[in-house]
Amino acid sequence: MIKFGQTMRKKTSREVNLTPMIDIIFNLLIFFLITAVISQKGLNIKLPNAETAEKRPQKTLEITVTADNLITFNGNVVKKEDVFEMLKAEKERPDTEKHDVITLKADEKAHFGLFIFVMDTARKLGFENLAIAAERKLESEVEEH
């Protein structure tokens, strides 16, 4: 006779193979690292030329007005209404954290009134060490004028 009740059961492994998951995590890590390196790009502005342009100091707060009339503080876009509060917060920092110079940059095509607004706001708050950024003219350009 055939016995139906007693069958050999196969032992199944209850371990999870983590190798594919680790491969996926490493691929995602590589993807995000490469994307982060490629996407780190500064603002694309064209500074006007000046014969007396100098290099800026190390500890500087950079305020930029782009050709699209956006205002940025060290690369972070802020609204026009927030400029006063941002500069006020900079003024209230401890001396060890304050920036030595505020560098003002504006694209050649930026609205001049917006640039003056930023400069005037900084002066109202008592900032005296303002630097206006410009590209140094090449000697060939100096001779033409």
KOLLUMVO-297838 format. One record per residue (C-alpha): x, y, z. Coordinates in steps of 0.05 Angstrom, whole numbers, plus 32768, in hexadecimal, padded with zeros to 4 digits. Layout:
<atoms>
XYZ ...
</atoms>
This chain:
<atoms>
800080008000 801180487FF5 801880748032 7FFA80B98025 800380DA8068 804F80D8806C 807081028036 80B5811D803B 80B281698041 80EB81908025 810B81C28055 810682078038 813A823C8046 811F82798069 815B82A6805C 815582E38031 818A82EF7FFD 81A083378006 81D1833A7FCC 81A083587F99 8189838C7FCB 81D183A17FDA 81DF83A67F8F 81A383D47F86 81B784007FC0 81FE84087FA5 81E284197F60 81B4844E7F7D 81EE846A7FA6 821984707F68 81E0848F7F41 81D384C57F76 821D84D57F80 822784DF7F35 81E785087F30 81FC85347F6B 824085427F4C 822385537F08 81EB857F7F24 821985AB7F4F 821B85E77F22 822186307F36 81F586687F1F 81FF867A7ED7 820B86C57EDA 823886F17EB0 825987257EDA 826A87697EBC 82B4877A7EB1 82DC87AB7EDB 832587BE7ED8 832B87C27F24 830B877E7F35 832E87597F6E 832987147F8D 82F7870F7FC6 830886FB800E 82FB86B48027 82C286C18058 828F86E3802D 824486E38026 823286E27FDC 81F187037FC7 81E186FB7F7E 81AC87197F50 81A486EC7F13 818F86FE7ECD 814A86E17EDF 814787147F19 814E86DF7F4F 817386F07F8F 81A086BB7FAE 81C786B97FF0 8203868B7FE7 81DC86657FB1 819A86607FD6 816186857FB3 813B86B67FDF 80FF86E37FD3 8108872E7FCF 80DD8735800E 810D87088035 814D872E8025 8146875C8062 813C87218091 817686F98073 81A68734807B 818B874380C1 819A86FA80D4 81E0870280B9 81EA874280E2 81D4871E8122 820586E4811A 823E86DD814C 827F86FE8135 82A086BB812A 826B86A780F7 826286EA80D3 827A86F2808D 82B387248082 829687408041 8254873F801E 826087357FD3 8229874F7FA7 822587317F62 81F487417F2A 81EE87277EE4 81F7875B7EAD 81AF874F7E9A 819387527EE1 8163878A7EF5 818E87C27F10 815887D87F42 815887937F62 81A387967F6B 819E87DC7F8B 816687C27FB8 8194878B7FD3 81CF87BB7FDC 81A387F07FFE 818587BC802D 81CB87A68042 81E087EE804F 81A187FC8078 81B487C380A6 81FA87E080B0 822387B48082 825D87DD806B 828C87A9804C 8267879E800B 828C87877FCC 826E878A7F87 828687507F5C 829E875A7F15 82C987347EE3 830F87517ED7 8315876E7E91 8349874F7E65 8381877E7E4F 836A87797E07 832587937E1C 834587CD7E43 836C87E57E07 832D87E67DDC 830B88197E0A 
</atoms>
